[in-house]
Amino acid sequence: MKLDVLGQKFTIIFHHFLVEFPKLTTCEIRTQTDVPCGHGHALCSEKDQFSRARGRKIAFARAVQNTFSDRTERALFWDAMRKARKDRAG
């Protein structure tokens, strides 16, 4: 997924690992030059039902939190993500 935040382009890549427990979702934030700049992950407990959407949301939140210390930058990323998902849904 491509995001444009403050004139910079970022790519968000999600991976889901479903072979065994704990099931894992990872999120990687890359710059427009394809350099990784942030990473987050979410583990699913054996007691929980795996949800790709929930895993993406948690992993994205952790990637943004780990990458950007400024609350305003994090809010801009969330707004860009919501807009991209809304545009994608049609």
N, C-alpha and C positions, 0 to 999 in steps of 0.2 A: 504494500500500500504506500502510495506517495503522499507526503504531506509538505505543505509550504508554510513555514513559520518565519515571520519577520524577514521575508525575502530570501530565506535559505531553504533549499529543498532537502528533505530527508526521506529515507525509505524505511518502512517498518516491516520487519519480516517475523512471522510467527512460525514455530515448529511445534508439532504435537507428537509426543512419544507415548504410544498406547500399548506397547507390547506387554509390559508387566507393571505391577504396582511398585512404587508409587508412580502413577501416570503423571506426565510432566508436560507443561506448556512453557515454551521460551519465547521471549520477544527481544529482537535485536534492532537497535536504532543505528542507521548508517547515514553518513553525510552524502552529499551529491557526488563526491569523488569516491564513493563506495568504501569509505573508511569507517569501521565500527566505532561508535562513540558512546553507546549505552547498551546495557543488557539487563534483563529481568527474567525471573522465572516463577512459576506457580506449580506446587505439588498438590496432587489430589490424594486425600486420605483413602484408605481402603474402605472406610465406613461411608464415604460420600459417593454420589453418582457423578461420573465425569461429565463435564460440560465444556465444550470448546469455547463457547462465548464467555463463560465465567473465567476460564483459564486465561483467555486473551486479555480480558479486562484487568485481572490481577497482575499478569506478567507485564502488561503495558504500564500500569501504575507504578510498578517497582522499577521498571527501566527508566521511566521519566524521573522518578524520585532519586534514583542513583546517579542520574546524568546531570540534572539541572538543580542547583541549590536555590535558585530564585523562584519564589512562588508564582510570580507573574509569568515567567517562561513556562513553567509547568502548566499553568492555566491556558496559555496560548496553544500548547501541544494538545491538551484535552479538547479545546475548541476545534482545532484543525482535525483531530481524529473524529469527532462527532460529525463535522461537516462532510468529511470524506465518506463516512459510513452512510450518511443520509443521501449523499449524491449517488453512492453505489447502489443503494436500495431502490433508487428511482423515484 
